[in-house]
Amino acid sequence: MSGRYHVRDIRIERNVPVPMRDGVRLFADIYRPDTEEEFPVLLMRTPYNKEDAQTMNYAHPSWYAQHGYVVVVQDTRGRWASEGDFDPYRKEREDGFDTIEWAAALPHVIPKVGMYGFSYVGAVQWLAALERPPHLICIAPGMIGSDAYQGKTYRSGAFSLALIQSWVLFIGENHALRSQRDDWTQTLSSLASSVQNLYKSLPLKEAFPEELAPYYQEWLKYFTRGEYWASQSLRENYNSIEVPALHLGGWYDIFLDGTIENFLGVRQGGGTQTARDNQYLLLEPWYHMPWSRYVGELDFGPEAVNRIDQIQLKWFNRWLKEDHGAWEGVPPVRYFLMGENKWKSADQWPLPEAEETPFYLHSTSRANSINGDGRLDLNKPSDEHPDIYVYHPSIPVPALGGRSGAVPDLTPMGPKNQLPIEIRNDVLIYTSEVLTEDLTIAGDLGAVLYASTTAEDTDFVVKLVDVYPDGRAINIAEGIVRASFRHSLEHPEPVTPGEVVRYEISLGATANVFLKGHAIRVDITSSLFPTFDRNPNRFKEPGEVKETDFLTATQTIYHEAQYPSHVLLPWIKNKN
């Protein structure tokens, strides 16, 4: 039911219908100062229930209203109070345009609209901006990527299992209730009670009833990046973005790479000079949610406290209230330097002073586990025997922390001690000497592996780790490649068993100081479960894999003059 009431000088109107161009009504709650003055609009469009707009990361909408904004929080199509059918992202461009123009015409409103929110709520900002609504002035998308395929649903061919299945599980609850399907509700309840069993269940295509989440079936069906994904991508459409944007990313968020790409893409190719000149990037040490100084097993200190509401208020005051002083002097890039746990500023990203430096793998063919003799240094290898390990998908290496989405209770996220997996022989460990001085990296990380496998397809995972003086091994970043996608995301092809292949693996971006007394470590294995699905060591569609498809693969990692496997670290050698 719609209604109005007052909360400390704030007037709230519930369930206001917003007509879309096709006649569907989407419902919104409106928070406004209890006065007849006019104020600009802040809009949040969410599939996660407009009554929970505060979530764990933002202040309640009434806080923004108390600072002089009319705040509109809307359930997206087919969600909660809104009419229509939910089909992720499909109608968000048009619905976003219609809602923005409707909000700009509300009584006692200055016809200027800004949008905020993270994850899916960040995606709808970009999708609305692509339609160029006349009254959209600025956006503040948090933790959202540039491409629906790469970096979200898949990464270099590997399916983002924990993120996607936990999201479908979460999003499906409201759909089951709206449909009055007790069987769906019971199914979801059973899956939620043992989410780890859900991740292990095969084949993946049978995880959810098809009617409950048809989009999940589509995502598995289109396991290569083709037109299906390109039509949903932002990265091909930066020239349609005409508004300033405040990009918020997290070093432990799955969408980190896409967040940075969006910043760079609009800065270089946005549709207006105003857009190109007013892209700002804020990189925190956080994971997807909640946002806090306490991330995983680390405390990043008082500078990592969540202050996003105060920052956004300054941002919106600049663009919606024309308070130029509110944003004066803010650099284009602000990033949190982990280890030192301090904020740094820059005019661009990547940092020009960061030198891409290779650190090479070495061993006497016994780098298996923390008990092995794997080494990491700046010297190119000469005559060295390779390292060998065995990967079987029935006993995958578990993901301890890392970059994922959703919440930590459901998916591996954040910095964690890696020692529980580094004792395994199917994990190769390469560790530097203890550092005699601080070593700072900031920028994009990569790895070049020369590897062979006995399988026709397999995965390789590379992880960068900070080793503390007390022995803790804290993950900084990780990357994965599905061997069949080594040349192309569009056209996978099996590998030739036994052939030495050069793999280039992105580990994403980071900024970290390896402190004096610490060491740098690289872990290599063939699974990161359940962050990504298990490769059966067969060339098969991910949705079709059954346990009976599992094969054992013997993996060989080469580090010699002809095949110098290494990681590439953006080393800042003359840090101020």
Disulfide bonds with the S-S distance in Angstrom:
none
